[in-house]
Each structure stands twice: as structure tokens, then as C-alpha cells.
Amino acid sequence: MSLSYVIWGVLALGALLVIGLAVRAERRRFVARGKAGAWLWVRLASLPIAMLAAGAVILLARAVSGPEALAAFYLLMFSLGPLIYFGLLWLAGRMATPALSASESAAIGGSGLLIVILPALLASMASPWVYQLGQGAQQAQRSLATETPLAHRIQNRQRFLLPDIGEVLTEHWQAPPGVKVERIEWELGGQYLQTGDSTGSILCRDGEDFHVFRLAAGPAPRWRMYWRDAADSLHRSDWTSTPPEATTHASTLTPVWTQDGVAFPVRIPRNFVTVERRWATGRVQQSDALTGQALPSSTDTCLPPTYRNSDAESVVTSLGIRMWLAGTQRIGLATFSRSSE
């Protein structure tokens, strides 16, 4: 469990304690007036009344179409909502035994709103501080990691040629059983920055395995991995990618077209890939490969080994791989088209 969850748990317990003390103090005031039963009745009634007021605001706001809907929502929230909420609380207070005054019912309603609104506002204000504390704790923990040779097995180093991009190098980092990767960093400009889970990364993740897809013309990347073994001990491994053997020849990266998609011989970061779909009506759409599909988990950022079209009424007619070419300061785009046969 991360420190952030622990901090939020402590803050939540503290908020519940403060709320409990405030409710207890409010009850004691009504007990002193001989109205404990009436206070409990109105306090319990405030919950369904609040839900009724919120429901009325939401339903009426949804009846308004277009950009005016948001304005209508805010207008109703600060007009009709309070009118329903405090009006029904006043009615509940009058029905109680003994009856509560309008000011007493309003005080109970106001304290109920504070119980909901104030913790939410404080949580919003505390969120950046909790995040920074959590990140600082994680960094301190990583600084204590044991420096260890990489446990992953680096295999399948290959060279491929892509039109408009040139030669790319690929490799697969295969994780041994029991290894859990917490963080991958890539050295850029003398600093190690987290990678493997963001757009534009030359590294994609498949569970605890990783796949590199990089330009051969670029400098060999330096990596840093934080990982845990089967005993949950934290380790740090630093290394530099090495190219395939000099005797390995670059082959053209050729896709294998299937009836409902396409497959490549290596795993590619899914954010590198765009597809073109065509419908029988003549409609054509270009989009990211997974547009319209449920995104995989955060530990799966590679294009699937066999990419399948999610729309049965269309056909994937072409596919593009785009990469930033630092040497020419432009986006390179390798396009592959399905045969018309």
C-alpha cells in the first residue's frame, strides 16, 4: 500500500472524528432544551430530503439541452435546491415532537451541508500536498533499493527497416517468475525520467515484460529499473541497451494481414500506431489503433500481437507507424496497405 493511501486514510479518520464530535455537541444542545427526539428525527430526515433536493435539481437541469444545461444546473443548485432542502426540513421540524422552530431546523440542515461540503473542499486543498508527500516517500524508498544486475532476460534483438523512418532496433525484456516491476526510467539529458507508460515512449509494457522499439540512428538508451523479487525486496538495475550482433541483417518490417486485422513480428508501442478503416458506404476513418476499444490495463501499453478491428462493419485497409526523427526534426510515418486482391 502506498503512503498516499495511508495519508488519506488518516485524514479520513480525522475527519470522521471531528464530524462525530460536532454531531455529539449539536445533540447535547438539543438535549439541554428537551428536544433530543425531535433533533434525531430531523437529522435522519435530512438524508432523504437532501437526496430529493439533489434529484430535483439534476432532473430539471437534464431537461435543458445544449450549453445552457450547465448554467441551468448551477442556477437550480443555488435556488430551487436550497428551497426544497430547507423547506422540507422546516416541515419535518414542525412534525417533530416537540416541534422545532424554523431556525433550529435550518441549523440542523446547515450543519448537515457543512458535514458534506467542508471535508470535500479540504480534501481538494490537501490533494497536492498528499501527492507530494507520497512521491517524496516513494523516492526515499527507491534511494534505499539494492543495486542488482537486471533480472530480466534481454532477448530477440532484431533490426528492421521501415519506409520513411529507416532502421529500427527491437528487443524483448523477459521477466523471470516472481519479479514485479515498479518503475522504469530512461536517461534523457542527464536525468532519469519515468517511461514505459506514456505517449511517445520507445518502450512498451506487457505485464512484467517490456519491448523496446527505437531508432537505430539514435544514441543507445540508458535504463534504470526498480523491481521487487518474490520476497518483496526492492532492487535497482542500471544498464545500457546494446544493438544486435553486427552479423544480424536488417529485414523489412512486414505486417501479416488477417481477415479482421493485422499482426507484426514484434511488439510495438500502441501510441505509435494509426489505422485506416473503410466501410462499404465509402466512409473512411483514420484514428489511433485502439480508438473505440476498451483500453487495456496500465501494464499493457503495446499493440496486441494480433490487432483485431473492433468494428465488424469496416475493414482495416492500412496501418501507419509514426516516430519522431530527431535528426530531421520531423515525424516519420511508415505506411502499410492491405492488398486489394
N, C-alpha and C positions, 0 to 999 in steps of 0.2 A: 504494500500500500504506500502510495506516495505521500510526502509530507503535506501536500496541498489538501488531500482528503482529511488528514489528521487535523490540520488547522481549521478547516471548515467544520469538522465535527465538534471541535472545542468551541468555536464561535456559536454553532447551533445550540449546543448545550447551555452556553452562557445566555443566549437569547431566550431559551425556554425558561431558565431560572428567573431571569428578570421579568418575563411575562407572568410567570406563576406568582411572583411576589407582588406585582402590580394588581393582578386579579384578586389576590388574597386581601390586599389593602382596600380595594374597592368594596369587596364583600363585607369587610369589617365595618366600613362606614354605614352600609345599609343595615347591618345587624344592629348597630347602635341606634338606628331610627325605628327598629322593629319591622323592617321591610325585607328581611333576608329571603323569604319565599318569593316575593314579587321580583326582587333582583334576579334570582335564579331563573324565574320564568322568562323574563325579558332577555337575559343573557343567552339562554338556549334558543329563544325565538329569533334572535338576531342572525343566527346562521342561515336558516331557510329564507329569511327576509332578505339578507344580502344576496343570496343566490337568485332570488326572484327579481330583485332590482337589476342585477347584472344581466340576467337573461332578457329582461325587457329592453335594456339598452342595446344589447347585441342584436336581438331580433329586429328591432326598429332600424338600426344602422345598416343591417344587411339588406333591408328593403330598399335602400338607396343605392343606385347603381352609379358607376363611373367614379371619377376622382373626388366627387362630393361625399362619398361614403365615409372617408376618414374624418372629414370636417363634421359630418353628422354624428359620428361616433363620439368625438370629443365634446360636441355641444350637448348631446344627450347625457354623457357621463357626468357633466357638471351642472345639469339642470334636472332632467327627469329622474336620473338615478338617485341623487340625494333626496328628492321629493318623495319617491316611493319608499326609500330606505327609512328615513326619519319619520315619515308619515305612518308607516305600518308599525314602527317601534312605539310611536306615541299611542297608537291604538292598542298594541299589546300591553303597554303600561297601564292604560285605563282599564283593561280587562283583568289585570292582576289584583290580587287580594293581599294586603291593601293596595289601592290604586297608587300608581306613581304619577308624579307631576310631569309636565312636558319637559322641564329642564332635567329632571332625573333620567327620563327615558333617553333624552338627547345625549346626556353624559355617558350613559352605557353604550349607546351607539357610536359616539365619537371615540371612546376608548377601544371599542372593537375594531374600528377602522385603523387606529394607530397600531394595534397589535399586528395587523396585516401589512400596512404600508411602511411603517418605520423600519422593521427588520429588512424589508426588501431594499429600501433606499440605502441602509447601512451596508448591506451585502454588496450592492453595486459599487459603493465607495471603497469598500475593502478589497474588492476583487483584484485590482492591480497590485496591491501590497501582498496579498496572499500568493499571487502568481510569482512575484519577485522572490519572496521567501522560499517558495517551492523550488524555483530554478536555482537559487543560491545553495540550497541544501543538496540538490542533485549534483551540482558542480563540485561541492565539497566532498561528496561521496565518491564522485569519479576521480578526484585527485588522490584518493586512497586506494584506487584499483591496483591490483598486482600486474606488473608488466610481464606479459606472457607471449610466447610465439603464437601466431594465428592458429586457431584450432580448425578452421575451415580448410578444406582441401580445394586448392585452385586448379581447375581442370578445363579442358575444352578451349584452350587458347586458339583462336582462329583469326584469319584475315579474310575480309570480304571487300568487294568493290561495289560502290553504289553510284549510279548515274547522278551527276551534278554535285555530288558530295565528295567522292573519292574513296580512299581506302579507310576502312574502319576495323578496329580490333575488338574482339569479344572474348569474354571469359566467364566461367561459372564458378562461384564460391559455394561449395557443397558443405553444409553443416553436419558435424557428427551428432549422434543421438545425445540428447540431454542439454545441448547448448541453446541458450536463449539470448538473442541479440537485443541489447537495449538502445544502442545508438551507433550510427555510422557517421564519420566526419571525413571531409575531403579538404585538403590543404589548398587554399586559394589566397594568393597574396601574402603568404607567410602566416595566415591564420587558418585554424581548423574550424570548418563550418559544417553544421549538420546537413546531411544529404540523404538521398535514397527515398525520400517521401515528399518530394516537391517537383513542380513543373520545371523541366529543363535539365534535370539531373541525368548524368550519363550512367547512373546506377539504378536498377530497379530491384524490388524485393519480391520474393516468392516464399512466404513463410519465414523460415530461418536461413534460406538460401538467397544468394544475390547474383545478379547478372550485370556485367559491365558491357556497355555499347558505346565506344568512344572513337574519336578521330585518330587515325594513326599519325597524322602530322602534328598533333598537339604533344606537349610535354607529358611524360609518364606521370600519372597522378599518384600522390601520396595519400595513404588512407590511415585512419585510426578507428578501431572498432572497440566498443565496450560491450562485453558479453558476460553471461553467467554460466557456470558449469552446473552439473547435476546437483552439486552440493549448495547451490545458490551463492557461490563466491564470485565476486566481481573481478573481472580481468580487463586489461587493456592491451591491445595489439596494434603495433605500428608497422607499416610496410609500404613498399613502392611497387606499383604494377610493372611487370616485365612483359615485353612483347613476345609473340610466338617465336618458335625456333626460326632461324634465318632460312632454313630449308623449306619452311611452310610457305606455299604459294597462295596468293590471294585469288579467291574464286568469286564469281559474280553471285551476289545475294539474290537468289531466285525464289519467289513465292510459289507455293503449290495451291492452285485454285481448287476449291471444293464447290459442291452444289450450292451451299448456303454461306460460304465464307472463303477464308484463305488461311494458309499456315506458312510459317517461316521456320528455317532450320535452327534459329537461335531465338532466345527471348529478348524482346525489345521494350524499352520503357513505353508504356501505353500513351504517355503525353507526346511522344514523338510522332504518333501515327494518326493520319486522317484517312477517311474513306469517302468514296463517292457511291451513292445509291441511286438506282434508276427504277422507276415504276412503269408499268405498261401504259399508263396515261401520258407518258413523256416527261413527267416530273423528274427533276434531278436535284439531289441534295448533297452537299459536301459538309462534313462535320467531323468532330473527333470520333475516334473509333467506338467509344463507349457511350456516346450521346444517346439518350433514350433507354439505356440499360441501367439496371441496378449496379451501383459501383461496388467493386469487391471490397474486402476488408482493408484496413490500413497496412496490413502486412502482405498485400498483393498489389504491386504497382507496375507489374509487367503486362504487356499484351498477352492474352491467353495463347498457349501453344497452337491451338487451332481456333482462330477467330470465327465466330458464327454471327451472321446477321440476325438482329433481333426482330426485324420486320419481314414476315413471311411473304408480303406482297411486293417487296422490292428485291433487287439483285445488286450485290456489291460488284460494281463494274471496274473500279480502280482503287488503288491504295497508294498513299504517299508517306514517306518518312522524311521528316524535316529536322534539320540540325543546324545549330549556329556555327558558322565558319569564321573563326576568329581572324584567320589570315586575310580574308577578303571583306570582313565586316558585313556579312550578309547571311540570310537564311538559305541554306541549301535544301533542295527538295527533290528527292528521288521518287519517281512515279512509276507504278507498275499497273498495267491494264490487263483485264481479263480478255482472253482470246474470244473473238466473235464466233468462232466455229462451234 
